[in-house]
Amino acid sequence: MTSSGQASVFMEHIHSHATRYFPALASEKFGVQLLSKQERASAVLYRFKVGNEAKIHSVFVKVPLRLSENGQNNGSAYEKPQLFPKTEPRDMHWLHYTALKTIYDYYTSLDKAQLGAIRVLDYLPQYHAVFTEESSDPKLRDLFFRENRLRYPLGHAGLSATFQNVGLWLRLYHTMPKDQDVKVRHQHRNDYVEAITTITDFLAKTLKSESFFKETASKLIDTARKTLPESLPLGLGHGDYAMRNILVGPNSRVTVLDTFAKWRTPVYEDIGYFLTDLMMSSPQVLSHGLAFRLNQLATYEEAFLKGYFGQESIPYPAIRLYEALAVLDKWSSKVARTYQQRNSIKIMGRLNIKLMGQYFERRVQSLLAELTES
């Protein structure tokens, strides 16, 4: 079925079930209108408006694409090594639906005003379509980017309460009860060692810088063997805990998107990747650290970790080890995308990678230095 045909089916379905989604509409006349359709690499996204002049609701519909349509597994010699198995496209819609429903039920039961969740409205398995109520809250990434040094030359840290709630949301998510469709991965220290080895081998081979990455891997692995326990503390892994997937509502309320909730992973993984997203945002990397002041980033890191750990001591060595893994993984993603480009743009892309690589290298060295001091 074409996407336009899908839109018509979804519009009719929403109209038929709107009073179940939004009971207040039962006594009023209302209409349904398609606002937008966006085709992404992995999914088609529809936005509908439901209601009348008095009250408008927004409905969001996500339909994942098949593997053949989203361009994965292209067989390139420069394909980034995967640190864990990818989700099969045929499973995405079900996992997305069950994750959203579990999260909504769980966070609603917690009754914490500062923590939100997306409300699931419907699920049509025959179309692989998940219907949710769309939030109008802005993304944390957009709010954070506005706090750059050009706008606030003297620094600004107006999102501290938000970052603390982001930490709390993740802590509770890691403990969320969910057993169906959940598997354990990377539960041992040696899994970390293997991941570091895999990523550094790829970067060394692709960037022709064997000495730096060999030394980096050696230091990280040596520290991990001294610092990490054999069996790592596990939690329900988000897998993409980043500012682009976090919405911020009134009074710093935090709502988080886009997880399949299918893995139980070391808790440090989501923490390390989130802090890397904070410290190594695109403006910060492209500007070589000029976009945001280090004390501003440190303030937000402290707030996030306070939200997550509360009164507990913060295991900085373990967190820094996983930050280093996340930085190297992010670096490898950028390298792989650039080296897969067409010849007409590859030269400029490789120049950009070389310039950005200097900042990635500085960040890795900074983390190594902190691990050495600790």
Secondary structure, 3 states (H helix, E strand, C coil): CCHHHHHHHHHHHHHHHHHHHCHHHHHCCCEEEEEEEEECCCEEEEEEEEECCCCEEEEEEEEECCHHHHCCCCCCCCCCCCCCCCCCHHHHHHHHHHHHHHHHHHHHHHCCCCECCCCEEEEEHHHCEEEEECCCCCEHHHHHHCCCCCCCCCCCCCCHHHHHHHHHHHHHHHCCCCCCCCEECCCEHHHHHHHHHHHHHHHHHHHCCHHHHHHHHHHHHHHHHHHCCCECCEEEECCCCCHHHEEECHHHCEEECCCCCCEEEEHHHHHHHHHHHHHCCHHHHHCCCCCCCHHHHHHHHHHHHHHHHCCCCCCHHHHHHHHHHHHHHHHHHHHHHHHCCCHHHHHHHHHHHHHHHHHHHHHHHHHHHHHHHC
